[in-house]
Amino acid sequence: MKQSQLFTRTQKEISKDEVSINAQLLIRAGFIDKLMAGTYTILPLGLRVMKKIEQIIREEMNAIDGQEIFMPTLHPKENWIKTGRWDSMDDLYKVKDSSGREMALGPTHEEVVVPLMKRFISSYKDLPFAAYQFQNKFRMELRSKSGILRGREFMMKDLYSFHADAGDLDAYYEKAKQAYLKVFERVGLKNETYLTYASGGSFSKYSHEFQTLTEAGEDSIYVCERCRIAINKEIIDDLEHSCPECHEGNLDEKKAIEVGNIFKLMTKFSAPFDLKAKDENGEDIGIVMGCYGIGLGRLMGTIVEVLHDEKGMMWPEAVAPFKVHLLSLGENEEAQKIYQSLVEKGIEVLYDDRDTSAGEKFADSDLIGIPYRVVVSKKSLASGGVEVKRRDESESRIVRTEELSNILK
């Protein structure tokens, strides 16, 4: 893509109301635009990142036999009354049409996926089964002050698994844990992200969160470095301030952002809808469930909070909007040739062909945070090639033009 054709622009200053690093950098760099508190437009650069995050998650959900679907946003009130959450869920958006019919804007989809599965699950032979989706969620969030980490409208991956018994659910739950850890490794957050014991609420004794360490975090967790797990502060007393794996008490309290969670729902939602299956003897069995969520925007914001410096963002290659930021400093003809050559080789390039100063191009490149910067100038060409620098390195080097694509590949 040529940067001169990109309709968005970088900004030097934004509203002082934006206190979070993720909002400041993503807005300044032209990745997102704030419509109102907790609601953002995802702009072209931001959407490229979101789509890459989505594809990574999709691949890992497919690897644990998830089948992708897409469910409605508007939910009938009756379904939420059946589960008791119409009146008990504080952050549920309720809407009414001109006939007076009440509906919910889906914050989660148990009330939709369970009656859906009644149409397709009738026998133990249909189990286990898992379905997932990527879909906008709505929650009446009154504390929307953390950029895209805490939104009123947000994109989420939610997967629901269905099992004949608790043992089968346990086995799948462990597979989901590993799939989540692979997701966070692939998006560049492996070292900072911990499997975290959390309250199970009304579903089970414990659930699990995936928490990423950062001072921007709203959660407090206690970390066991030996086992690479953590405990949410809300349940630390239940575990007597000791690690549930090694049972030692040398835990460090740290700030973190929740980037994913998994729950054993058991029959919490299958029972109200009478979702059952026939076993080998033709007897009815109650189906047990699990649910597994990741917020895509929240994950994108967390990457920014963890991977940035004073100049801007530092995207991991797997989720960066482009692999290469090609800057032309008055040598447009040679830069155009390089741009065309890289694109033909399947390398994603943002080509800064704008008629603006070198200083502005360098500043924008650091702000946007693409992994590789390639500068074409009289100085570099006189030195025998182009200047190449990784965003996370301080020094650049001259690379011959004909070797450039091999280095970037």
N, C-alpha and C positions, 0 to 999 in steps of 0.2 A: 504494500500500500504506500502511496505517495502521501507524505504528511501535508503537503499543500492542499490535498483534496479531502483531508479529514475535517469534518465540519466543526469538531470541538477544538477548543483552544486551552492552553495551560493558563493558569492564573497565578499572579504573584501574591495576592492577598484574598482571603475569603472572610466570611463572617466570623467575628470573635466568639459567637455562640458555639462554634464547632471546637470543642475542647479535646476530642479524641484524635489521636494520631491517624487512625485509619481514615476518618472522615476528612481531616485536613489534607492528607496527601492524595487520596482518591479524588476529591473534588478539585484540588489544584491541578492535578495531572489530567483532568478530563475523563476520568473513568466512570464517575457517577455524578448525578445532579440531584440535589435535595428538593423535593416538592413540598414537603412539610415534615415535621418531626416524625421519625420512624418510617418514612416513605421516600424511596429514591428511584429515579430513573437510572437504569444501567446503560451507559453509553457504549459506543463501539469498542473502545479498548477494554473497558470493564467486562463487556459481554464475551469478548474473546477469552478472557481469564475464566469467567464463570462457566463457559462451555467446556473448557479443558478440565476444570474441576469436575463438572458433571460427567464427562466421559471417563475419567479415572474412577469415579464412584460407580458408574454403570458397569465398567469392566469387572470390578471387584464384587458387585452384587450378582452379576451373571455367573461369576466363578463359584458362588455358593448356591447356584440354581435358582436365583430370583428371576421371576418373569415380570417384565415391565408392562405396566398399564397406565391409564390416566383417568382419574376419577373426578367427579364434579366438585366445584367449589361450593355451590349452594346445596345445603343439606336440609332435609325435612325435619321440622321440629319434633315430630313423633319419634324419630330414631333417637334423638338426644334425650327425650323424656324416658324412653325405655331403659337407657343406661343410667339415668338419674343425674346426667351432667347438664341438662338444660338450666337448672337452677343452681347447681353447685359449682359450675366453672365460672370464676370471676371474670376472666378475660375473653369470654365468648362474645363475638359480635353477633347481634340479633337484628334481622331486617324483616320488614313487613311489606308485602306488595299491596296494590290498590284494592284487592279483595279482602284484605285483612289477614291473609295467610302469613304465618310467621315461619321464618327459615333462619338457619345459621350460616355464617361464612366460615368455612372449615378451618379450624386451627390444627386439626389432626383428623384422621380418617377411619378410626375404628368403627364409628357409627355408620360408615358407608361400606367398608370392605367386608364386614361380617355378614350383613344381609346379602351382599353380592355373592359371597362364597357359598351361601345356602343353595344357590342355583347350580353349583358345580361340584360340591363335596357331598357325597352320600355314603361312601364306603371307606374302610381303612385302606383300601387299595389306592385311593385318591391322595393319601397322605404319605410322607410330609409334603407340604406345598408352601411356597413363599411367593408373594407378589409385592412389587415396589413401584414407586412413581416419583417423578420430579414435578412438584406443583407448588403454586403460590399458597401460602397460609396466611391467615389473618388472626391477630391476637390484640386485644385491647390493652396495649402496653402503655402505661402512664409514665414510664421512666425512660423515654426514648432519647437518651443523651449520650449514647456510646457509638454514634455513627451507625454503620451497618451491622454492628454486633448485637443490637437489640432493636428490632423493627416491629412495626405494626402490620406490615405486609412484607413477606419474605419468601424466598424460594427454599424448599426443603425436599430432601429425599427421605421418604418414609417407606420402610419395608415391614411387612407383616407375615409372620410364619404361623403355620397351622400343623398341629401334631396330634397323634393318637394318644400319647401319654407324656408324662413329665420327663421320663428318661430320654425320649426322642427330642423333646424341647431342649433339654440340657445339652445334648450333643450338638444340635444346631446352634445354640447360643454360643458355644465355644468356637464354632466355625465363624460366626459373625464377629466375635471378638478379634479373631485373627485377620478377617477381611478389613475391619476398621483400622487396625494397626497398619496394614498395607496401604490403605488410603492415605493416612497421615504421613507415612514414610514417603510415598510418591509425590505428595504436594510439598515436601520439604520441611516437615515439622516433626520428624521422627525423634530427634534428640530432646525436644521440648515437651513432648506429649506423653501423658501417663494414663494408664488404665486406673480408674479411680472408683473405689467403693462409695456408694451413695445410698441414701434411704430408698427403700422399695415402695414406700407409701402404702397404699391398700393392696398392692399386687403381690409383693413378696418381701422377705426380710431385707434384702439388698438388691439394688439395681447397680448398673455400672455407667459411669460417665467417662468420657475421654477429655482430659483437661490439659491445656497447653500453657506452659509457664510464661508469664509476662507480667510486668508491673502494671499493665493496663487492665489486668483481670479484675473481675468483680467478685470472684469466688476465692475462698481461702481453702487450701488443701494441705494435708500433711504427707510429705513424700518420704518413701523408703528407697534410697538410691540403690541399696543392695538388690532389691527385688524389682525395681523399676515399676512400682505401683504406688498409689496414693489413696488417701482417705479424705472424703469431703468433711469439712469442719462440722457439718450438721450431725454427723453420726460418730464422731471421734470418741465420744464418751462410751458408746455402745461397745466399741472395740478396745476399751480401756487404754487408749493412747498407745497401742502397739500395732505393729504390722500384722495383718491377717495371714501373711505367707510365712515370714520367718519368726514372728511373734516377739520381735525385739521392739524396744521403745524409743530408739534414737531416730525420731521423725522430725523433719524440718518443715516448718510452716512457710508456705509460699503463696503468692498471688497467681491466679490462673484464669483462663477463659475456657468455658465448656464448649467443645467443638463437636460433640456427638454424645448420644446416650443410647443404651439398650435396656429393655425391660422384659422380664418374664410376666406376661399378663395373666397366665393361667386361664381360668374360665371367666375372668372379670367381664369380658365383652361377648364371648360366645354364648354364655348362659342366658342373658336377657333376650337374645334372638333365637334361642333354642337351636343353636348350631350343633348338630350331632352327626355321627357316622355309625354305620353298622360294623361290628367287629367280625372276626372269622366265624363266630357262632351265630351271627345275625342279630346280636344284641346291640342296643344303643350304647355308644360311648360319648361322653362329653369331650369336645375338642379343646385342647389347650393351645395358647397362643403366645407369641413373643412379638415385640415391636422394636424397631431399630431406626433412629433418626439422625440425620446430619443436615444442618443448615448451610446452604451453599454460600450465601452472602456472608454469613457469620464466619465461615471458614476463610473466605477471601479476605475479610477484614482482619482476621487473626494472623494470616500470613503477613499482612502489611505491618501489624503491630510488632511482630517478632523480627521481620527481615526488612529493616530500613536503617538509614543513617541520617545525618543532619542535612544531606542533600536531597534525599528522596527515597523511593522504594527500591528494593533489590529482589526482583522476582526469581524464584527457582525456574530452571528451564522448562520443567514439565507443565507449568501453568502460566508462563509469561505470555503476554499478548503476541509478541514476536520474538524470534530468537536473536535477531540482529537489528541494531539501530544504525543505519548507514547515513553518515553526515557528509554532505558535500560542502566544502569551503571554497567556492568559486571555481571548482573543477567539475562542472555539471556533466560535460560530455563523457568523461572517464567514469564518473559516478553512475551515470545512466547505464553504461555498459556493464559495470559490476552488478548493479541492481538487477538488470535483465538476466545476467548469467546466474546469479544466486537463485532467483525465482524459478528459472528453468530447471534448476537442480533440486527443487522442492524445499528450499530453505525459506522460512518465513522472515520477511524483511519489512521494516518500517523505514522508508527512504525520506530523509529530511532534505527535500529539494527546495525549501522555502527561501525567499530572498530576504534574509535577515542576518544579523551579526553572528559571528562564531561564538561569542560569549553566550548569547541567548540559546543557540543550538546545544552547546555543552550543558548549560543549566537545565534545559528541558529534557535532555537525554538522561541526566542523573535523576531528575525528578520522576520520570516515567519508569526508569529502572529496568530496561530490557537487558538480558544477560550479557550480550556482546555489543560493544560500540566499535564501528569501523569508520575511520575518518579518511576522506579523500581530499588532499590539499596539494598545493605546489610543493610544499616542504616534504610531504610524505612521498610524493612521486619522484622528487629529486633524490630521495634516499633509497629508492628502488622498489617502492610498493605503496601499501596503505598502512595506516596506524590502527592497530587492534588493541583493545583493552576490555577486560572483563569488568562488569559492574562492581564485583566484590573484590577487585584488586586495585592497587594504587598506581601501578606502573603499566605503561603501554609498550608495544613493540612494533617494529616494522615487519610486515609480511608481504612477500611477493604476491602480486595479484593472482597469478596462476595457482598459487598454493592456498589461497583464501578459503575456497569452498571445502577443501579437504580438512582444514583445521576446524572449520565450523561444523562439519559433519560429525 
